[in-house]
Structure formats: structure tokens, C-alpha cells
Amino acid sequence: MRRKAGHLLAIEEEILDVALTIKAEGTSSFHGFAVAKLIQTNRDARRLTSQGTLYKALGRLERAGLLASEWEEADTAAAEGRPRRRLYHVTDLGERALAMARAQRPLPEPILRRLAPG
């Protein structure tokens, strides 16, 4: 998937959009599988979960400072009988980047450099 000069990839924009929707509904963080399910359900975007595409995009967004993450408490996962999840939340910079994407304005060069594969 090629990045249009100065802009987010469609998957990156979708992740930020769903993350802000989750935040607006009162939940500050999300995990990758939950965001994938929401995108697939609400936007019929099956490409997200294939070959780790979603998790690569989450990593790029975090590296660029548009998302931040932390591991959930081990006790929470143990109480639910599952492995720990990495929980993400949108940063202020992520909110601004999505607003710029929606307005079709190019992102600042420092953000674009951090979004590059690496």
C-alpha cells in the first residue's frame, strides 16, 4: 500500500477514527482485536487483519506519536482467563493528525518520517 505524499494511509485513518469513536463513547483505551472487529463490522474493511496489517499500522501510529500504549494489568487478564492485552489510546497529536486528514491537509514532515516503515 503506497502512502499518498503527506497523508495517512487509509488503515491509519480508520484506526484513528474508530479510536476516537471509542473515546467519545467513554472508553479511553482499546486493544487491537477490538478495533479490528469494529472496523470490520462498521466499515466492512476485511483487509485490516490479514498478515498483521493492523498491528503494523498500530506500531507506525505509536512510533509517530499519534497513539500511545501500555500493557494492561496482569491481574485483569488473569481474572478473565486470557493473556494480557496491549492497550492503546489516541494522543492529542493523533487527534490533530486525523483532523488534518479529514480536511485533506498534509501532515507535518516530522510525523511523516516516523510513519515510514522501519
Secondary structure, DSSP 8 states (H G I E B T S, - for coil): ----TTS--HHHHHHHHHHHHHHHTT---EEHHHHHHHHHHHH--GGGGGGGHHHHHHHHHHHTTSEEEEE--HHHHHHTTS---EEEEE-HHHHHHHHHHHTT----HHHHHHHS--
